[in-house]
Amino acid sequence: MIRLLILSILISLSSSFVSINAQDVPKCRTYDAIDMLLLQYPHLREQMEHNETELDEFTADYAANRAGGDDEIYLIPVVFHVIHEGGVENISDDQVYDAMRILNRDFRLENEDLADVVEEFSDLPADIKIEFKLAQRDPNGNCTNGIVRIESELTNEGGSDMKSLSIWPRDSYLNVWVCADAGGAAGYTYVPSSVNGNFGLSNDGIVLLHTYTGSIGTSSENRSRTLTHEVGHWINLRHLWGGTNQPALAENCDVDDGVADTPNSVGWTSCALSGESCGSLDNVQNYMEYSYCSKMFTQGQKVRMRASLNSNIADRFELWQEDNLAATGILEESILCFADFTSDKQSTCTGSEIAFEDLSFNEPSEWTWDFGDGTVLIGQDLSNPIHSYSEAGNYTVTLTVTDGEETITVEKDGFVSISASDFIATPFEESFENLENEVNEELKWVAQGDEGTENWKLYDNTGYSGEQCVRIRNNANLIDDEDDLISSSMDFTGANEIVISYKWAFVTKNEATDDRLRIYISNDCGNTWQQKKIHRGFTDLPTAEASNFQFVPDSQDEWSEYALIIDNEEFFGPSFKVRFNFTNYGGNNLYLDDINISSANDLSTAELSAFSSSSIFPNPSNGSATLALSLIQTIESGRISLWDSQGKMIKNIYSGSLSQGNRQFQLDHGDLSEGLYFIRIEDGQQGILKKWIISK
Ligand SMILES: [Zn+2]
């Protein structure tokens, strides 16, 4: 009989795995994470077991002697570290606030779905009387909104290296990291006994997948209680089936969660309200199940959680003490102490809408935006205004915020760069020789990037051609620093091909590093971009020997050239832009020169009447190539010549009569370097240009 019963449970459980698949990832991997720690540091096992016994004894004593008279509301300061790569995992402040709202609602038993708790457990849901507040003071006493944002690819790792990017003292704050991979689960944390002592200082806290944070933005209502579950672990709750991440195992019935009023359970991944996996009705709606219909903690769980906050195991006791609440600012009224803003784009065309976003904290009541073009908006509902500019130029944007007492202003010089469509005439040849001080003084280029580090700047001491170029003095920049050089717009309406050629010089330091130069193009004035080319530090980005000294190319041999051909007609419009984006991974300086942007239309006159067709093949070529001409009539004084992309003739290939019919000419690379060249075919009065790309 028992065997049959277990079998039927297993069958019903295995069918329930369909629903966990629907959640994409396992709900929680707290115990897997602890097991991983023990694999890495086996010597910690004894200490953890000792801590657990000590905390169990403390909890029993608290339950017997103190819990009854303890009605205080414990306040816990919280800091969110949003670790991101600039993608959707960089969740909004509002999504964080929503996660905090849900956490507090659940811990104070203010959830409306409490009414759906099954009758057998209706006396058990507990108001835990713990409240969580985003910190208003950081560890240095500076004002904060309790949300730290760090750009790093470690968001995809979700482990201790990621945490070390940003962690505040665990005896003052509950650390929550939001990332793109939380160890393969929706979230995980460590129970207090597993992170007591010095070892725990760099690991304690909760890691959440951004799609399981709050109920809005990248998350959803169904996934919104992951934080409630993880905070349960963080203050010593186990899953109802015990301390593992393996629900639905028959042997789980033999394991207790240390709480008397939660019936033993094998663990549920579906919302089986009448499930009786260990001989009595299971509390499937408990937050410490995997059921996705959780809506309650029990009275017994309340005692266990509050006991852990009264224990010094893993410093939990320190968090809600009066002096810590004062130090973290959470007893103060909201403090207006910082003004800042951003926008969805900084480089666009006249008439394009720019969405500005207030980043000030905390809680301004009135905003004054001066967009630098004579437009000033003042109001109480203006945290995120939209503005468009009618004239080209670089504009300084100023934001003033006030809460009626404090007033703070932030001014950003040249924050937006606006160009008219068709601002730059084509063909566009940029050697940076005409500029005197700044890359943007003719409004043809704008440099944008991370604040406080070296960006693209005019450099007047070398160039591939002439004396000037642009460079990023990257030698001392920070890892992950990103800098953009963005062109103004060009009109390529009616083009059939756009050619972008450029030369650069770069070296890594003595250790090879994977720095990246990416080329993006836009057909809508920079509102959206497509990546078209990437040069990497491990492959073709370095142009000379690695060096730890400030790199300055000292000859043309230390430069490379590339020609990018755009044949996608969606880009043949009036608002074409090019963007050179560099990401630092620890390399040396980068130089850029001789950027030529043109279309085939710009370069050739109309096909001559004598030609019916002409072609070069193979193209690009890495050996010799063939020029094939088909002539309708004989040209008496014809000429075929080879030109470089700067418009200089390199050599004459043929002069003389070109007779009617099909003709072929051999094109030889000789000692030409890689890059873009042109073959010009003339009849004495007019000519056409054919592009020829040499790649070796
Ligand atoms: Zn869990």
Boltz pocket constraint, residues with backbone or C-beta under 6 A from the ligand:
constraints:
  - pocket:
      binder: B
      contacts: [[A, 27], [A, 28], [A, 29], [A, 30], [A, 229], [A, 233], [A, 239]]
      max_distance: 6.0
